Amino acid sequence: MEIYYYSDPTSSDVKLHHLEMQVIEKIEGELPWRWHTEKPDESMVDPIWDNNANGWVENDPTSKTQIIANLQDKVETQDKQLEQMNKNQETSLTSISKNQAEMLKMMAPLLANGGKPNV
């Protein structure tokens, strides 16, 4: 089993900046585009392959791909929060409806007598 590393520094998906791939057999000759045999340094947060440096470098947090990736993470987090808020609201509305139904059941005898108590 051979391990190779794929890097697409232009991808907005951070997972594609440094993806470890296991291959059954060693690839002879030239590797496919964006594939590398060198493992990125474990201390790097978001390593990408730099063709000019011919090696792994830390992705610049102000790059367009990093900004897009961060925005996507924020949108996903907000979607989850909104979904949870909707669930909480549904639960609250269901509870209010049940309480109103109980109150109407209790008030039904009063309303049937024109608001006068049974004596």
C-alpha positions in Angstrom: 0.0 0.0 0.0 1.5 3.3 -1.1 0.5 6.8 0.3 0.3 9.8 -2.0 -0.9 13.4 -1.3 -3.2 15.4 -3.5 -3.2 19.2 -3.3 -5.6 21.6 -5.0 -4.7 25.0 -3.6 -7.4 26.7 -5.6 -10.2 24.6 -4.2 -12.7 26.3 -1.8 -13.0 22.9 -0.1 -10.2 22.8 2.5 -10.2 19.0 2.4 -8.8 19.1 -1.1 -5.9 21.3 -0.1 -4.1 18.3 1.4 -5.8 15.0 0.8 -4.0 11.7 1.8 -4.7 8.9 -0.7 -3.8 5.2 -0.3 -3.0 3.4 -3.5 -2.6 -0.4 -3.8 0.5 -0.3 -5.9 3.4 2.2 -6.3 2.9 4.5 -9.3 5.9 4.2 -11.6 7.0 7.2 -13.6 5.5 10.6 -13.4 2.7 11.2 -10.8 -0.7 12.5 -11.9 -1.1 16.3 -11.7 -1.3 17.7 -8.1 -0.2 14.3 -6.7 2.9 14.3 -4.4 4.9 11.7 -2.4 6.0 14.1 0.3 3.8 14.3 3.4 3.0 17.8 4.6 4.5 18.9 7.9 2.1 17.9 10.8 2.5 21.4 12.3 0.8 23.1 9.4 -2.9 24.0 9.8 -3.8 24.1 6.1 -0.9 23.0 4.0 -1.0 23.4 0.2 1.5 22.5 -2.4 3.4 25.4 -3.9 4.9 24.7 -7.3 7.3 27.7 -7.0 8.7 26.4 -3.7 8.3 22.8 -4.9 7.0 21.8 -1.5 4.3 22.2 1.1 3.6 25.7 2.5 1.0 27.1 4.9 -2.0 28.4 3.1 -2.4 32.2 3.4 -5.5 33.0 5.6 -6.1 36.1 3.4 -6.2 34.2 0.1 -9.5 34.0 -1.8 -9.8 30.2 -1.3 -9.3 30.6 2.5 -11.9 33.4 2.7 -14.4 31.3 0.7 -13.7 28.2 2.8 -14.2 30.2 6.0 -17.4 31.7 4.7 -18.7 28.2 3.7 -17.9 27.0 7.3 -19.8 30.0 8.7 -22.8 29.4 6.5 -22.9 25.7 7.5 -22.7 26.6 11.1 -25.5 29.2 10.8 -27.6 26.6 8.9 -27.3 24.2 11.8 -28.1 26.9 14.3 -31.2 28.0 12.2 -32.4 24.4 12.0 -32.1 24.0 15.7 -33.9 27.3 16.3 -36.7 26.1 14.0 -37.0 22.8 16.0 -37.1 24.7 19.2 -39.8 27.0 17.8 -41.9 24.1 16.6 -41.6 22.5 20.1 -42.7 25.8 21.7 -45.7 26.3 19.4 -46.8 22.7 19.9 -46.6 23.2 23.7 -48.6 26.5 23.5 -51.3 24.8 21.3 -51.6 22.0 23.9 -51.9 24.5 26.7 -54.6 26.5 24.9 -56.6 23.3 24.2 -56.5 22.3 27.8 -57.6 25.8 28.9 -60.5 25.7 26.4 -61.6 22.3 27.8 -61.6 23.8 31.3 -63.5 26.9 30.2 -66.0 25.0 28.1 -68.5 24.5 31.0 -68.3 28.2 31.9 -68.8 29.3 28.3 -71.8 26.9 27.9 -73.6 28.6 30.7 -73.0 32.1 29.4 -70.1 32.7 31.7 -72.2 32.0 34.9 -70.7 29.4 37.3 -72.6 26.2 38.0 -74.5 26.6 41.3 
